[in-house]
Amino acid sequence: MSQIDLIEVPTTLSESLQGVVESHRVDAALHWLANHPPHVIADELARMDAVEAGVAFRLLDKDLALAVFEELEPVDQQQILQGLRDQSFRELVEGMAPDDRARMLREAPAKVAKKALAGLSPRERRMTAALLGYPEGSVGRYMSPEVVAIPGTLTVADALRTVRLKGGNAETVYTLPVVDAGRRLQGIVELRELVLTGPDTMVADLVVTEPAFVRATDSAEKAARLMRETNDINLPVVDSEDRLVGLLTIDDAVEVIEAADSEDVAKQAGSAPWEGHYMAAGVFQLARYRALWLMLLLVAATLTVSVTGFFEATLEQAAQLALFIPLLIGAGGNAGAQAATACVRAVAVGEVRGGDLFKVIWRECRVGLVLGTMLAVVGVIIGGLFVGPRVAVVVGVTLVLICAWAATIGGTMPLLAKRLRIDPAVVSAPMVTTLVDATGLIIYFTTAKLVLGI
């Protein structure tokens, strides 16, 4: 608190928290924090450097601090924790939901993780350690182990009493797994059904006996996308023997999908994904994440130079061909990037599977031919105006061929990558574009030699 002078200066809600903190106005900062919800406060803290964020976080009361802390990304949580005293540190980590705590600790430095686990109560430590024991990226790392499970032999009245007794420690009670004596999942019942049904009705009469569920070792991303397909707000998670171990809640599923999509977008753009808020990332940090891919693409682009050198004699005989190289490789690269983006997205959401390879090839080839024909009409008109009909024909034919080839390559490479157990997003649009540039020039010069007889 010593970093801020106690000066009473009013603030408007449109002013940013960072601006208030930088101007050393305690009362204004308290007013701002009191009038914004946790997710907005968390976003503001993520935009600030570690010192400013720590100062602002210490102004929060205990309950609001916990709500804000759980809204932060793990990298931002670690910054906050490193600036807290031991007692505040322990209280904050103890109050977190087990799944949120495990998510933060698995990405934290060993020193922070050790300190956090040491300060937990035995019960919280056991739950957290159990979650961290599941494979990286599995749904077991994201599920909530604090679940109210009820036997099917209860009446609705007894089930509601169980919910009231145990629900305070659970993250959610909207979906209630129904289990047998061995805690094996038999089905689910919604709290709404219990509330709207007579008290003497048996729970077994209300159970959905074949609910969607996943195993704790399954991919968290697949589980999250399954929830989106089934419109469930909670998804039961079981072990290898079908015993209930937790629930994947909708808020965690949304975070999983957001993280997966962010990673795919970064890779498709030819960049490595980064952690934390974009506005808080440094210039050199962002450059470092992008540099490797750009260097790889630069090396790959030497193929284009090599192809141009190989057909140098052709260019000398028809120098006008050089005028249309940017147009052709640009059209082909864009067509390939569009196909690659569409296919990566289709693979990610499960619309396309590995067995659909030849269907995708046939579909994208036809799409490319249609696009190429449309562009060829424009290309022939432009070529006829500038260089005459013969070269215009070369440009038109090349546009048809290069678009069909580019769309086929762009649609095929993500599926081939998946078969080779490579992330389809790694076969990004820039990589497809670079490959199409080189092969497109081969198509162009080969067509020119055949049509012009050179």
Disulfide bonds with the S-S distance in Angstrom:
none
